[in-house]
Amino acid sequence: MKIKELIRPHLVDIKPYSSARDEYTGKEGIFLDANENPFGSATREAFNRYPDPLQKKLKEKIAALKKISASKIFLGNGSDEPIDLLIRAFCEPATDNVIITPPTYGMYEVSAEINNIGLKKVPLTEDFQLKTGDIKKNIDKNTKIIFLCSPNNPTANSLNAADVEHILETFAGIVVIDEAYIDFSEQPGFAEKLDWFENLVILQTFSKAWGMAALRLGMAFANEDIIHYLNKIKPPYNISGATQKLALEALENVAWKDARVNEIKSLRNELTGDINKLRRVEKVFPSDANFILVKMKDAKAVFDRLIDEKIIVRNRSNVILCEGCLRITIGTKDENNALLKALQNIDK
Ligand SMILES: *Cc1c(COP(=O)(O)O)cnc(C)c1O
């Protein structure tokens, strides 16, 4: 498989925007090339200079942490940006299609629709695993991307690695594995298999385990050819200087992230046990993420009564295979206790 043969033909030779800082990369000098403000910023800290368009320092740090070469890393304005860029790189509007496996994360569908790309939905099994046979039957010559999510949102489980590998081996297009929740998972994820599969793109994010959702920083890991085309079509300065600076700081503090992940996992197991005792609860699905999916009687009524208590969870009861389910993010000990108390009252 050649990435060059999968990419939309008009992008192969396209010339990306060349920024002032691409043309002169020296650090020393009098910079009169980018129409910046020479006096500094209206903010306390100076942000008057355009940031590194390719975020080299940040990628080096992420590379060391993830044990992935910096040349195989793309950074986006949230993971939502690489989702959109992958569609724009590989899918011809009004012609090509992508496959998703509901119930899953909503952005694959939204991005496909915005870009006028066909969408094929192959639902998961009752156990929230891939129907690999049905996925393969749905692949046609215009299918360019298969989006998989593991651990999956909103079902919280990890996909069987053997099924994912089977898709990677048999599909002659791009397979995206969204690993937004991988830090909370007992599974190793696919980052260590990056070199085995030319068509593999892994998405991870600073929004969940790292606690940096407001900064908007997502990662895509893939072979250099895919990264090359993503870099070609991305907005030149897609990661702000503030985000790059704060992410470098966060990467000095991996221990904080690891400790919070462990804390959330233990709170998750505790809350799962407590919620399972409620009369109206039929099932708490096993979770490999920082949220749980709970099936119960009258989920919508419970959702409304929680809102009355100013406790906001996600109502997924209208989503395929999630009938009667609420998705609940693991909060702090106090937040979980407040939720539990409210649920116990509703249960009376
Ligand atoms: C939260 C989430 C993301 C993160 O998106 P960002 O744009 O990086 O904040 C990505 N994928 C899934 C499945 C998610 O649930």
Residues whose N, C-alpha, C, O or C-beta is under 5 A from the ligand:
A	BS01	LIG	G78 S79 D80 Y105 C149 N153 D178 A180 T205 S207 L217 G218
